[in-house]
Structure formats: structure tokens, C-alpha cells
Amino acid sequence: MVIKQAEFIQSNTDWRKCPPATMPEYAFIGRSNVGKSSLINMLVNNKKLAKTSSKPGKTQTINHFLINKSWYLVDLPGYGYASISKAMREKWKKMISDYLLLRENLQIVFVLIDSRLEPQKIDLEFINNLGEQGVPFALIFTKADKISSGKVQGNIQRMKNALSEQWEEMPLMIATSAETCYGKERVLDLIEEINQQYSSNPNNP
């Protein structure tokens, strides 16, 4: 897939105010400071589309971007640490949960994992919760250029080992780098494949 156009559409805190659910939608989420905005910008060839920050908790709303006028990319707030109040964290949690469970045109959630780290409890809890709720997802390992490929694959295997305690079948896992564009084609090819399935389904708008 070639990204020819990417435009910001809207930000909001209520899934019911999202754009009309007439096109396939792909959400990106991960632990705070996992490199989500950088990855999104790399995928769409625009370094300024999603706002990046070294401070966790930069994304605080559901952000919709229209890609090639045919599908939506959604930037969700990170989970985990952010310098906000407990009440605000609970508000974010409900906002994200409602969106993930109720947004009818959501095709898959890309959960971002820092490839430099061994499996983190907060990531495993989020992933297992998605599975329990029946939300389709894939894992994207970020910052793969920061360590050796052997260590990246080692941490991916550790994630598989951790998930195997509760999962019979492993989710798709893709290693990426926002700096080198490694993994870009795999992510976009997956989206294109799902888009084709979506457009061929007569029950979709």
C-alpha cells in the first residue's frame, strides 16, 4: 500500500462523536512513551501528523486521521504511567474501553510494545483483556533499531512464552522501527488485506 494522503479529521473524548462508521478503522495504542506517534508518522510519511513528545501522556483524546480517503487511522491515548490524576486515568480508561468495544467499524487494534523490554505486566494485562473481550488485535514491537535483531527476537519470543500461559494461538507480531521504516510494509500490507476483505463484504456500508 502506498500512502498518498493523510489528513487529521477530529479529536474527541466520546466514541459516539467519532466520524460516521462508513470506512474500515485501525486503532493504535500502547503504554505511554512507547513511540506510538513516531510510528504513526512513519507509516503515513508525515513527521508532523501525530504530535510526538518525550513526556508520557501527550495523547489525551481519540484522534481520527483519514488515509487515502478510504480508511481511518486512530491514535488512542496510551495506557499506564502518565502525569495525570487518578480520576483522569479512570476517565481515559472508560473512554478507551468504550471505543474498543463499541466502535462497529474498528477492524483491528495495533498494540505497541517496546521491543527493548521483556514482557511488561501492564502490556500483558491489556492484551489479555482484549482477548477476553473478543477485540481483534496485533502486536507491533517498536524501536527495533535501538537494540540488536537477536535481542528483539528474544524479547518477542519471551512475549510469546508469556502469552502461551493463556493463549493457544499467538497474535500476529511485527517488529518495527520508526527511524529506519523497518516493518512498515508488513503493517500496511496487513491493513490493505483487511481493507479488501471489508470492501468485499456486502454487509458493510
C-alpha positions as CSV (number, residue, x, y, z in Angstrom):
1,M,0.0,0.0,0.0
2,V,1.2,3.5,-0.9
3,I,0.0,6.3,1.4
4,K,-0.8,9.2,-0.8
5,Q,-2.9,11.3,1.5
6,A,-3.2,11.6,5.3
7,E,-5.3,14.2,7.0
8,F,-6.4,14.9,10.5
9,I,-10.2,14.8,10.9
10,Q,-11.1,15.3,14.5
11,S,-10.3,14.7,18.2
12,N,-12.9,13.8,20.8
13,T,-13.4,12.0,24.1
14,D,-16.6,10.1,23.3
15,W,-16.7,7.2,20.8
16,R,-20.3,8.3,19.9
17,K,-18.9,11.5,18.4
18,C,-16.5,9.7,16.1
19,P,-16.9,10.1,12.3
20,P,-19.6,8.1,10.7
21,A,-18.7,4.4,10.7
22,T,-18.6,4.1,6.9
23,M,-15.0,3.0,6.4
24,P,-12.7,0.5,8.0
25,E,-10.8,1.8,11.0
26,Y,-7.5,0.8,12.7
27,A,-6.5,1.9,16.2
28,F,-3.0,2.3,17.6
29,I,-2.4,2.1,21.3
30,G,0.4,1.3,23.7
31,R,2.0,2.0,27.0
32,S,2.9,5.7,27.5
33,N,6.1,6.7,25.7
34,V,6.2,3.5,23.6
35,G,6.8,5.5,20.4
36,K,3.3,5.5,19.0
37,S,3.2,8.9,17.4
38,S,6.6,8.3,15.7
39,L,5.4,5.0,14.3
40,I,2.2,6.5,13.0
41,N,4.1,9.4,11.3
42,M,6.4,6.9,9.8
43,L,3.6,4.8,8.4
44,V,1.9,7.7,6.7
45,N,5.1,9.5,5.5
46,N,4.3,12.6,7.6
47,K,6.6,13.5,10.5
48,K,4.1,16.1,11.8
49,L,0.8,14.2,11.5
50,A,0.7,12.8,15.1
51,K,2.2,15.0,17.8
52,T,5.3,13.5,19.4
53,S,6.6,14.2,22.9
54,S,9.2,12.9,25.3
55,K,6.6,13.4,28.0
56,P,4.3,10.5,28.6
57,G,0.5,11.2,28.2
58,K,0.7,13.6,25.3
59,T,-2.2,11.9,23.5
60,Q,-5.4,12.5,25.6
61,T,-8.2,12.1,23.0
62,I,-9.4,9.7,20.3
63,N,-7.8,11.1,17.2
64,H,-9.0,10.3,13.7
65,F,-6.9,10.6,10.6
66,L,-8.3,9.8,7.2
67,I,-5.9,7.9,5.0
68,N,-6.1,7.8,1.2
69,K,-9.8,8.9,1.6
70,S,-10.6,5.2,2.2
71,W,-9.8,4.2,5.8
72,Y,-9.3,5.7,9.3
73,L,-6.2,5.6,11.4
74,V,-7.0,6.2,15.1
75,D,-4.4,7.4,17.6
76,L,-5.6,6.5,21.1
77,P,-4.2,7.7,24.5
78,G,-1.5,5.5,26.0
79,Y,-2.2,3.3,29.0
80,G,0.0,3.1,32.1
81,Y,2.0,5.9,33.5
82,A,1.2,9.5,32.8
83,S,1.4,12.6,35.0
84,I,-2.4,12.9,35.4
85,S,-4.7,12.4,38.3
86,K,-6.3,9.0,39.2
87,A,-9.7,10.4,38.3
88,M,-8.5,11.4,34.8
89,R,-6.8,8.0,34.3
90,E,-10.1,6.3,35.1
91,K,-11.8,8.6,32.6
92,W,-9.3,7.7,29.9
93,K,-9.8,4.0,30.7
94,K,-13.5,4.2,30.2
95,M,-13.1,6.3,27.0
96,I,-10.7,3.8,25.5
97,S,-12.7,0.8,26.6
98,D,-16.0,2.1,25.2
99,Y,-14.3,2.9,21.9
100,L,-12.7,-0.5,21.6
101,L,-15.8,-2.4,22.5
102,L,-18.5,-0.4,20.7
103,R,-16.9,1.1,17.6
104,E,-18.5,-1.0,14.9
105,N,-16.1,-0.3,12.0
106,L,-13.0,-1.0,14.1
107,Q,-11.1,-3.8,12.2
108,I,-8.1,-4.4,14.4
109,V,-6.2,-2.8,17.3
110,F,-2.4,-2.5,16.9
111,V,-1.0,-2.8,20.4
112,L,2.5,-1.3,20.6
113,I,5.2,-2.9,22.6
114,D,8.7,-1.6,23.3
115,S,11.0,-4.2,21.7
116,R,13.8,-3.3,24.1
117,L,12.0,-4.7,27.1
118,E,11.0,-8.1,28.4
119,P,7.2,-8.6,28.7
120,Q,5.7,-6.0,31.0
121,K,2.8,-6.8,33.3
122,I,0.7,-3.8,32.1
123,D,1.0,-4.9,28.5
124,L,0.1,-8.5,29.2
125,E,-2.9,-7.4,31.2
126,F,-4.1,-5.1,28.4
127,I,-3.6,-7.8,25.8
128,N,-5.4,-10.5,27.8
129,N,-8.3,-8.1,28.4
130,L,-8.6,-7.6,24.6
131,G,-8.7,-11.3,24.1
132,E,-11.3,-11.8,26.8
133,Q,-13.5,-9.1,25.2
134,G,-13.0,-10.6,21.7
135,V,-11.3,-7.5,20.3
136,P,-9.1,-8.4,17.3
137,F,-5.5,-7.1,17.6
138,A,-1.9,-7.5,16.5
139,L,1.3,-6.6,18.4
140,I,3.7,-4.1,17.0
141,F,7.2,-4.1,18.6
142,T,8.6,-0.6,18.4
143,K,12.2,0.8,18.4
144,A,13.7,-2.3,16.9
145,D,16.7,-0.3,15.7
146,K,17.7,0.5,19.3
147,I,19.0,-3.0,20.0
148,S,20.3,-5.9,18.1
149,S,18.0,-8.0,16.0
150,G,18.8,-11.0,18.2
151,K,17.6,-9.2,21.3
152,V,14.5,-8.0,19.5
153,Q,13.6,-11.6,18.5
154,G,14.5,-12.8,22.0
155,N,12.0,-10.3,23.6
156,I,9.4,-11.3,21.0
157,Q,9.9,-14.9,22.0
158,R,9.6,-14.0,25.6
159,M,6.3,-12.3,24.9
160,K,5.1,-15.5,23.1
161,N,6.2,-17.6,26.1
162,A,4.3,-15.3,28.5
163,L,1.1,-15.3,26.4
164,S,1.2,-19.1,25.9
165,E,0.1,-19.4,29.5
166,Q,-3.3,-18.2,28.5
167,W,-3.3,-18.3,24.7
168,E,-3.5,-21.3,22.4
169,E,-2.9,-19.3,19.3
170,M,-0.4,-16.4,19.1
171,P,-1.5,-13.0,17.8
172,L,0.4,-11.6,14.8
173,M,3.6,-9.9,15.9
174,I,5.6,-7.4,13.8
175,A,8.9,-5.7,14.7
176,T,9.2,-2.1,13.5
177,S,11.4,1.0,13.6
178,A,10.2,4.5,13.1
179,E,13.7,5.5,12.3
180,T,14.5,3.0,9.6
181,C,11.0,2.2,8.4
182,Y,11.6,-1.4,9.2
183,G,8.3,-3.3,9.3
184,K,6.4,-0.6,7.6
185,E,5.4,-2.7,4.6
186,R,4.2,-5.6,6.8
187,V,1.9,-3.3,8.7
188,L,0.5,-1.5,5.6
189,D,0.1,-4.8,3.8
190,L,-2.0,-6.2,6.6
191,I,-4.2,-3.1,6.6
192,E,-4.6,-3.4,2.8
193,E,-5.6,-7.0,3.1
194,I,-8.2,-6.2,5.7
195,N,-9.5,-3.3,3.7
196,Q,-10.0,-5.6,0.7
197,Q,-12.0,-8.1,2.9
198,Y,-14.0,-5.2,4.2
199,S,-14.9,-3.8,0.8
200,S,-15.9,-7.3,-0.5
201,N,-18.3,-7.8,2.4
202,P,-21.8,-6.9,1.3
203,N,-22.9,-6.2,4.9
204,N,-20.5,-3.3,5.2
205,P,-21.5,0.2,4.3
